[in-house]
Amino acid sequence: MSPYVGDDPQKQAVYHMEDDDLRGHCRHRLSLRLLRRYANELCAMYEVPDVSISVYENGLGGSCLDGKIQLDPKCGMNGLTLAHELAHHICDVKYPRAQKHGPMFASVYGCLLSSLRLVPLPGFRAICRKHGVRIARTWPLPLESPKARLPVRPPAES
């Protein structure tokens, strides 16, 4: 199998991993304003263009295409869905030949979940191993960087 766009052998494994071990992180709901703020900060960390985020009922949780993320108002307004869709955006910009749910996507996704303080990287690695999701050997963001983690509590929205 080719390791390039169009070939997505890990897609189902990633979705099963999310359903089995990460869905608890979908129980919170964040405001659109806070989701946009987090997205802008994470895009700056990865030095990629900002994304536009809109709310659209699609029944999927979220989607990302051409720098536009759509989040479902019923099940997509949370940090997990934002991290998943933002990982697609970052990979599309920085790693355009990477598989849509491949090892580089999984590495970016894990770093985003850690930055959002949802899942620590050792836990994410263990969950990936459990579900047979391959991750890249190198992490796309230096984890020692002070920019690698967002604040525990977001500043009060004004």
N, C-alpha and C positions, 0 to 999 in steps of 0.2 A: 504494500500500500504506500502511496505517496504521502509525504508529510506536509503537504501543502493545502491551501484553501480548497474547500469542496470535500475534503476527506475528513470525516469527523468521528473516528471510531470510539472516542471516549464520551460522546454526548450522553448516552443512556446511563453510563456509570456515574457521571457527574450529577445527573438528575436524581438517580437513586441515592447517591451520597447525601444530596441536599434533603431529600424526602426522609431518609432514615435518621440522619444524625444532625442536621442543621436547621430543620423546620422550627425548632423552638425559638430561633432568632427571628421568626416572622410574626411572633405574637405581639410585638410592639408596633406602634404606628408613629411615624414621624411626619411632621408638617412638610409641605412642599418646600417651604422656605428653608428649613433646616437641611433637607435632602439636597437642595441646590447648593447651599453653602458647603456642605461636606464634599459634594462633587467638585466644586471649584477648587477647594483646598487639595483634594486628592489629585486632580489634574495638574495643579501647580507642582505637587511633589514629583510627579512623573514627567513633568515638562512636556505635556501634551496640551493641545487646545481644549478649552472648556467645552462641555457638552451643554446642549439645551435639554431641559427636562420638562416633560408635560405629563398630564394625567389623562389617560385614555383607557376606557374599559375594553380590555382585550381578552380577559380570561386566562392569560398566560402568566401574570405576575409582572412581566416586563419585557421590553425588547429594545434593541439598540441597532440603529442603522444610520450611517453617515453622520455621526456626531450628534444624533438625536436619540434620547432615551425616553421611552414611553412607559409609565408605570400604571398598573391597574389600581384604581382606587380601593378595590376590595381586598386585594392580596399582595400588592406590590409596593406599598408605601412604608418600607422598612429598610434597615441597613443591609440585610442579606441580599435582597433583590438589587439594591443600588450597587453593592459590591460586585455582584455577578455581571450586571449590565455594564458597569464601568470597566471591569476587566476586559470585556469585549472591546470597548472603545480604546482602551490603552493598547491592547494587542493589535487592533486594526491600524493604529497610528505607528507604533514603535516596532511591531513584529508582523507586518502585513502578510507574510507567507506562512505564518503559524496556523495550526489547526484551530478551528473555532472553539473547541473545548479540550485542546491538547495540553501537553506538559507546560508550555509557557503560560497559557491561559490559567492553568491551575496554580502556578507559582504567583502570578499577579493577583489572582483571586485571594489566595492565602495571605499575601501581604496586605491587601485591602481589608480583609476581615480583621487582621491583627491591628492595622492602623485605626480601624473603627472600634477597636477593643471588644470585638464580638467573639473571636476565637483566637487564642494564642497559636503561634506557628507550630510548636511541638504537637499541640492537639490537632491542628489541621493536617499535619503530616501523618499522624496516626489514623485519622479518619480516611485520608487518601489511601493509605496502605490497606486498610480494612476493605475498601471498596475496589481496589485494583486501579485506582486513578493515578496515572503517572504524573510526576511533577518534574519540572526542569531542575537540573543540578545546581544552577545558580539562581539566587533570588534577585529579582529585577530592581530592588531598592536596597541600598545599604541599611541594614537594620539598626546599626549603631547611630545612624544619622538622627539628629534631634528633630528633623522634619518627618521621621518615619511614623510618628504616632500623633493622632489628633488629641486634643484635650479630653480628659475623662468626662467632664461636664461641659456641654456646649454653653457658650455665653448666652445670657438671657436674650431672647429675641426682642428687638425694639419695634 
